[in-house]
Structures are given as C-alpha cells and as structure tokens.
Amino acid sequence: MTEIVASLPEEIFFDLNGGVLLKEEVKLSPHRIDDDLYILGEYHFDRVYGRYIVIYFGSMQRVYGHLSEEKYIKKLEDVVKHELTHHLEHRARERDLEKEDERRLIHYYEQHARHRGSRG
C-alpha cells in the first residue's frame, strides 16, 4: 500500500493529517442484509483526530483474496483512490461520491429483494 500512496500526487494528501492506515480487521457494513457487504475502506473526519483513511485488509482479503496479486493490487489502489476522493470532496464541500455510494447501497437492496423474490 505504501507504493500506491507514494505514487499519487502530494497535493491530494493536503489536510489528511492522519494519513492512510491499514487495519487487519474484517468490517461488515451496518447496512448489510446478509453477511455479504464489507467495508473495504473509510474516510474519517474527526475534530480530535483530524482527517484520515482506514483500509480494512481483512475485508479486502475476503472480497478480493482470490485474485492474482496484480489484480488485487489494482483493487486496493481503487479503494485508496475512492477514499481519497471522499477526502477531496469533503474539503470542497461536495457530496457526489457519497451519493454514488448511496445509489450502490440501493442497488444492493434491490438485488437482495429480487433474489428473495425469485426464491419465494
């Protein structure tokens, strides 16, 4: 992950005083229907701890652990960039990516409803 972060322009990290952290844990979404919706990364803004990003290695392994190393690293890079986009949008007072994440959650719920409906 160090190489991914080092490859990005320095300006992106402005005000990200807590940096990008890697936690070993698996984190399930509190919005999940089943145990199939993992949180891969999170952007945090805290008045005490500041701004920082957490990448959940355990979740990445559960979701993408079957991929080749090259594809896995690409997915990891995508997650880091996704969370950095949240950081940039937060600084700019934009919410486009938050809205996109909400649309993805709605799609997740729709997929589960269709799946349950086809079984019933």
C-alpha distance (Angstrom), angle and dihedral (degrees) to the residues before:
residue distance angle dihedral
M1 . . .
T2 3.79 . .
E3 3.81 89.9 .
I4 3.81 91.7 50.9
V5 3.80 92.2 51.9
A6 3.82 92.5 43.6
S7 3.81 91.4 51.9
L8 3.82 93.2 59.8
P9 3.81 125.5 86.5
E10 3.79 113.2 -87.9
E11 3.83 92.3 -129.7
I12 3.81 91.1 67.7
F13 3.79 89.6 67.2
F14 3.81 95.5 54.5
D15 3.83 108.7 132.1
L16 3.81 91.5 6.9
N17 3.78 88.6 119.4
G18 3.82 94.9 164.1
G19 3.78 93.6 50.8
V20 3.79 126.2 -154.6
L21 3.80 114.5 -42.4
L22 3.79 128.5 -164.5
K23 3.81 116.3 -146.7
E24 3.78 121.6 -171.5
E25 3.78 94.9 -142.6
V26 3.78 130.8 109.4
K27 3.79 109.5 -126.7
L28 3.78 121.7 -164.4
S29 3.78 119.5 -158.3
P30 3.80 115.0 -105.4
H31 3.83 85.4 -139.5
R32 3.80 95.1 59.6
I33 3.78 124.2 123.0
D34 3.80 94.3 -158.9
D35 3.78 131.4 8.3
D36 3.79 90.3 -82.0
L37 3.80 105.3 92.6
Y38 3.78 112.8 84.0
I39 3.78 129.9 -174.7
L40 3.79 106.0 -130.3
G41 3.78 96.6 179.6
E42 3.79 141.9 -6.3
Y43 3.77 136.1 -156.7
H44 3.80 113.1 -142.0
F45 3.77 131.1 -163.3
D46 3.76 113.3 -174.7
R47 3.80 127.2 168.6
V48 3.81 90.4 -137.7
Y49 3.82 103.0 36.4
G50 3.79 98.2 29.0
R51 3.78 125.4 -146.8
Y52 3.77 122.1 -21.8
I53 3.78 143.5 145.1
V54 3.79 127.1 -129.4
I55 3.80 121.7 -158.6
Y56 3.82 114.2 -163.7
F57 3.80 107.5 -140.7
G58 3.82 92.9 -172.4
S59 3.80 91.4 54.6
M60 3.80 91.0 46.6
Q61 3.81 89.1 52.4
R62 3.81 92.6 49.5
V63 3.79 93.5 49.4
Y64 3.81 102.8 33.1
G65 3.81 105.6 14.8
H66 3.81 91.2 109.6
L67 3.81 93.2 61.4
S68 3.78 126.3 97.4
E69 3.80 114.9 -95.1
E70 3.81 91.3 -104.7
K71 3.81 93.7 51.9
Y72 3.80 91.9 42.5
I73 3.81 91.7 54.0
K74 3.82 89.6 49.4
K75 3.83 90.0 53.4
L76 3.80 90.2 48.0
E77 3.80 89.7 50.7
D78 3.82 89.6 50.1
V79 3.82 91.3 52.9
V80 3.81 92.8 47.9
K81 3.82 90.6 49.5
H82 3.82 91.0 46.4
E83 3.81 91.3 54.8
L84 3.80 91.8 43.7
T85 3.80 87.8 54.1
H86 3.81 88.3 55.7
H87 3.82 87.3 52.5
L88 3.80 93.4 50.3
E89 3.80 92.5 45.5
H90 3.80 91.7 48.4
R91 3.79 90.0 53.7
A92 3.82 90.1 48.6
R93 3.83 92.4 44.1
E94 3.79 90.9 -119.0
R95 3.80 126.0 139.4
D96 3.81 105.1 -170.4
L97 3.80 95.9 118.3
E98 3.82 91.8 43.9
K99 3.80 88.3 54.9
E100 3.81 90.5 48.4
D101 3.81 89.8 51.1
E102 3.83 88.6 51.4
R103 3.83 90.0 51.6
R104 3.80 89.8 51.4
L105 3.80 90.0 51.7
I106 3.81 90.4 51.2
H107 3.82 88.7 50.3
Y108 3.82 88.8 51.2
Y109 3.83 90.1 53.2
E110 3.81 91.3 47.2
Q111 3.81 91.4 50.6
H112 3.81 90.5 52.0
A113 3.81 92.1 47.2
R114 3.83 91.1 50.9
H115 3.79 91.6 46.7
R116 3.80 92.3 49.8
G117 3.80 91.1 44.3
S118 3.79 92.0 53.7
R119 3.81 90.6 53.1
G120 3.79 94.9 48.8
